[in-house]
Amino acid sequence: QVQLVESGGGLVQPGGSLRLSCAASRSIFSFDNMGWYRQAPGKERELVARIIMGGSTRYVDAVKGRFTISRDNAKNTVYLQMNSLKPEDTAVYYCNAVRVDATNVINDWGKGTLVTVSS
């Protein structure tokens, strides 16, 4: 069983920054890709950013140029640096890890960390 533990959420003013961390219980090289999702009140969970283990990254249009996903292989940790935060970024942010074998796509999730952007 894979454990993903998020941290770094909190209350920040509009225009501020936060860095989220996702620590995995196993080597992140065991995953095909990892990502950050978010879910705002009354809305569906959406993909925010994804990093493929080869190094390429993808972002939802709403966060391009403001958020950066990165990883530290030695620490088995993936980060989400969030700059120029807006009230509409308020959500619970979840870490996701995907493993693919010959017959299955396995998704593991963290429990989430709350980000609140408000003055």
Contact map, one row per residue, 1 for C-alpha under 8 A:
11100000000000000000000000000000000000000000000000000000000000000000000000000000000000000000000000000000000000000000000
11110000000000000000000111000000000000000000000000000000000000000000000000000000000000000000000000000000000100000000000
11111000000000000000000111000000000000000000000000000000000000000000000000000000000000000000000000000000000111000000000
01111100000000000000011110000000000000000000000000000000000000000000000000000000000000000000001100000000000111100000000
00111110000000000000111100000000000000000000000000000000000000000000000000000000000000000000001000000000000001110000000
00011111000000000001111000000000000000000000000000000000000000000000000000000000000000000000011000000000000001111000000
00001111100000000001110000000000000000000000000000000000000000000000000000000000000000000000000000000000000000001000000
00000111110000000111100000000000000000000000000000000000000000000000000000000000000000000000000000000000000000001000000
00000011111000000111000000000000000000000000000000000000000000000000000000000000000000000000000000000000000000001111000
00000001111100000000000000000000000000000000000000000000000000000000000000000000000000000000000000000000000000001111000
00000000111110000000000000000000000000000000000000000000000000000000000000000000000000000000000000000000000000000011110
00000000011111011100000000000000000000000000000000000000000000000000000000000000000000000000000000000000000000000011111
00000000001111110000000000000000000000000000000000000000000000000000000000000000000010000000000000000000000000000000111
00000000000111110000000000000000000000000000000000000000000000000000000000000000000111100000000000000000000000000000111
00000000000011111000000000000000000000000000000000000000000000000000000000000000001111000000000000000000000000000000000
00000000000111111100000000000000000000000000000000000000000000000000000000000000001110000000000000000000000000000000000
00000000000100111110000000000000000000000000000000000000000000000000000000000000111110000000000000000000000000000000000
00000001100100011111000000000000000000000000000000000000000000000000000000000000111000000000000000000000000000000000000
00000001100000001111100000000000000000000000000000000000000000000000000000000011110000000000000000000000000000000000000
00000111100000000111110000000000000000000000000000000000000000000000000000000011110000000000000000000000000000000000000
00001111000000000011111000000000000000000000000000000000000000000000000000001111000000000000000000000000000000000000000
00011110000000000001111100000000000000000000000000000000000000000000000000001110000000000000001000000000000000000000000
00011100000000000000111110000000000000000000000000000000000000000000000000111100000000000000000000000000000000000000000
01111000000000000000011111110000000000000000000000000000000000000000000000011000000000000000000000000000000000000000000
01110000000000000000001111100000000000000000000000000000000000000000000000010000000000000000000000000000000000000000000
01100000000000000000000111110100000000000000000000000000000000000000000000010000000000000000000000000000000000000000000
00000000000000000000000111111110000000000000000000000000000000000000000010010000000000000000000000000000000000000000000
00000000000000000000000101111110000000000000000000000000000000000000000010011000000000000000000000000000000000000000000
00000000000000000000000000111111000000000000000000001000000000000000000010000000000000000000000000000000000000000000000
00000000000000000000000001111111000000000000000000000000000000000000000000000000000000000000000000100000000000000000000
00000000000000000000000000111111110000000000000000001000000000000000000000000000000000000000000011110000000000000000000
00000000000000000000000000001111110000000000000000011000000000000000000000000000000000000000000011110000000000000000000
00000000000000000000000000000011111000000000000001111000000000000000000000000000000000000000000011100000000000000000000
00000000000000000000000000000011111100000000000001111000000000000000000000000100000000000000001111000000000000000000000
00000000000000000000000000000000111110000000001111100000000000000000000000000000000000000000001110000000000000000000000
00000000000000000000000000000000011111000000001111000000000000000000000000000001000000000000111100000000000000000000000
00000000000000000000000000000000001111100000111110000000000000000000000000000000000000000000111100000000000000000000000
00000000000000000000000000000000000111110000111100000000000000000000000000000000000000000011110000000000000000000000000
00000000000000000000000000000000000011111011110000000000000000000000000000000000000000000011100000000000000000000000000
00000000000000000000000000000000000001111111100000000000000000000000000000000000000000000111000000000000000000000000000
00000000000000000000000000000000000000111110000000000000000000000000000000000000000000000010000000000000000000000000000
00000000000000000000000000000000000000011111000000000000000000000000000000000000000000000000000000000000000000000000000
00000000000000000000000000000000000000111111100000000000000000000000000000000000000000000000000000000000000000000000000
00000000000000000000000000000000000000110111110000000000000000000000000000000000000000000000000000000000000000000000000
00000000000000000000000000000000000011110011111000000000000000000000000000000000000000000000000000000000000000000000000
00000000000000000000000000000000000011100001111100000000000000000000000000000000000000000000000000000000000000000000000
00000000000000000000000000000000001111000000111111000000001100000000000000000000000000000000000000000000000000000000000
00000000000000000000000000000000001111000000011111000000001100100000000000000000000000000000000000000000000000000000000
00000000000000000000000000000000001110000000001111100000111100000001100000000000000000000000000000000000000000000000000
00000000000000000000000000000000111100000000001111110000111000000000100000000000000000000000000000000000000000000000000
00000000000000000000000000000000111000000000000011111011110000000000110000000000000000000000000000000000000000000000000
00000000000000000000000000000001110000000000000001111111100000000000000000000000000000000000000000000000000000000000000
00000000000000000000000000001011110000000000000000111111000000000000000000000000000000000000000000000000000000000000000
00000000000000000000000000000000000000000000000000011111000000000000000000000000000000000000000000000000000000000000000
00000000000000000000000000000000000000000000000000111111100000000000000000000000000000000000000000000000000000000000000
00000000000000000000000000000000000000000000000000111111110000000000000000000000000000000000000000000000000000000000000
00000000000000000000000000000000000000000000000011110011111000000000100000000000000000000000000000000000000000000000000
00000000000000000000000000000000000000000000000011100001111100000000000000000000000000000000000000000000000000000000000
00000000000000000000000000000000000000000000001111000000111110110000000000000000000000000000000000000000000000000000000
00000000000000000000000000000000000000000000001110000000011111110000000000000000000000000000000000000000000000000000000
00000000000000000000000000000000000000000000000000000000001111110000000000000000000000000000000000000000000000000000000
00000000000000000000000000000000000000000000000000000000000111110000000000000000000000000000000000000000000000000000000
00000000000000000000000000000000000000000000000100000000001111111110000000000000000000000000000000000000000000000000000
00000000000000000000000000000000000000000000000000000000001111111110000000000000000000000000000000000000000000000000000
00000000000000000000000000000000000000000000000000000000000000111111000000000000000000000000000000000000000000000000000
00000000000000000000000000000000000000000000000000000000000000111111000000000000011110000000000000000000000000000000000
00000000000000000000000000000000000000000000000000000000000000111111100000000001111000000000000000000000000000000000000
00000000000000000000000000000000000000000000000010000000000000001111110000000011110000000000000000000000000000000000000
00000000000000000000000000000000000000000000000011100000100000000011111000000111100000000000000000000000000000000000000
00000000000000000000000000000000000000000000000000100000000000000001111100000111000000000000000000000000000000000000000
00000000000000000000000000000000000000000000000000000000000000000000111110011110000000000000000000000000000000000000000
00000000000000000000000000000000000000000000000000000000000000000000011111111100000000000000000000000000000000000000000
00000000000000000000000000111000000000000000000000000000000000000000001111111000000000000000000000000000000000000000000
00000000000000000000000000000000000000000000000000000000000000000000000111111000000000000000000000000000000000000000000
00000000000000000000001000000000000000000000000000000000000000000000000111111000000000000000000000000000000000000000000
00000000000000000000001111110000000000000000000000000000000000000000001111111100000000000000000000000000000000000000000
00000000000000000000111100010000000000000000000000000000000000000000001111111110000000000000000000000000000000000000000
00000000000000000000111000000000010000000000000000000000000000000000111100011111000000000000000000000000000000000000000
00000000000000000011110000000000000000000000000000000000000000000001111000001111100000000000000000000000000000000000000
00000000000000000011100000000000000100000000000000000000000000000011110000000111110000000000000000000000000000000000000
00000000000000001111000000000000000000000000000000000000000000000011100000000011111000000000000000000000000000000000000
00000000000000001111000000000000000000000000000000000000000000000111000000000001111110000000000000000000000000000000000
00000000000000111100000000000000000000000000000000000000000000000110000000000000111110000000000000000000000000000000000
00000000000001111000000000000000000000000000000000000000000000000100000000000000011111000000000000000000000000000000000
00000000000011111000000000000000000000000000000000000000000000000100000000000000011111101000000000000000000000000000100
00000000000001100000000000000000000000000000000000000000000000000000000000000000000111111100000000000000000000000000100
00000000000001000000000000000000000000000000000000000000000000000000000000000000000011111100000000000000000000000001110
00000000000000000000000000000000000000000000000000000000000000000000000000000000000001111100000000000000000000000000100
00000000000000000000000000000000000000000000000000000000000000000000000000000000000011111110000000000000000000000011100
00000000000000000000000000000000000000010000000000000000000000000000000000000000000001111111000000000000000000000111100
00000000000000000000000000000000000001111000000000000000000000000000000000000000000000001111100000000000000000000111000
00000000000000000000000000000000000001110000000000000000000000000000000000000000000000000111110000000000000000011110000
00000000000000000000000000000000000111100000000000000000000000000000000000000000000000000011111000000000000000011110000
00000100000000000000000000000000000111000000000000000000000000000000000000000000000000000001111100000000000011111000000
00011100000000000000010000000000011110000000000000000000000000000000000000000000000000000000111110000000000011110000000
00010000000000000000000000000000011110000000000000000000000000000000000000000000000000000000011111000000001111000000000
00000000000000000000000000000011111000000000000000000000000000000000000000000000000000000000001111100000001110000000000
00000000000000000000000000000011110000000000000000000000000000000000000000000000000000000000000111110000111100000000000
00000000000000000000000000000111100000000000000000000000000000000000000000000000000000000000000011111000111000000000000
00000000000000000000000000000011000000000000000000000000000000000000000000000000000000000000000001111111110000000000000
00000000000000000000000000000000000000000000000000000000000000000000000000000000000000000000000000111111100000000000000
00000000000000000000000000000000000000000000000000000000000000000000000000000000000000000000000000011111000000000000000
00000000000000000000000000000000000000000000000000000000000000000000000000000000000000000000000000011111100000000000000
00000000000000000000000000000000000000000000000000000000000000000000000000000000000000000000000000011111110000000000000
00000000000000000000000000000000000000000000000000000000000000000000000000000000000000000000000001111011111000000000000
00000000000000000000000000000000000000000000000000000000000000000000000000000000000000000000000001110001111100000000000
00000000000000000000000000000000000000000000000000000000000000000000000000000000000000000000000111100000111110000000000
01110000000000000000000000000000000000000000000000000000000000000000000000000000000000000000000111000000011111000000000
00110000000000000000000000000000000000000000000000000000000000000000000000000000000000000000011110000000001111100000000
00111100000000000000000000000000000000000000000000000000000000000000000000000000000000000000011100000000000111110000000
00011100000000000000000000000000000000000000000000000000000000000000000000000000000000000000011000000000000011111000000
00001100000000000000000000000000000000000000000000000000000000000000000000000000000000000001111000000000000001111100000
00000111110000000000000000000000000000000000000000000000000000000000000000000000000000000001110000000000000000111110000
00000000110000000000000000000000000000000000000000000000000000000000000000000000000000000111100000000000000000011111000
00000000111100000000000000000000000000000000000000000000000000000000000000000000000000001111100000000000000000001111100
00000000111100000000000000000000000000000000000000000000000000000000000000000000000000101110000000000000000000000111110
00000000001111000000000000000000000000000000000000000000000000000000000000000000000011111100000000000000000000000011111
00000000001111000000000000000000000000000000000000000000000000000000000000000000000000100000000000000000000000000001111
00000000000111000000000000000000000000000000000000000000000000000000000000000000000000000000000000000000000000000000111
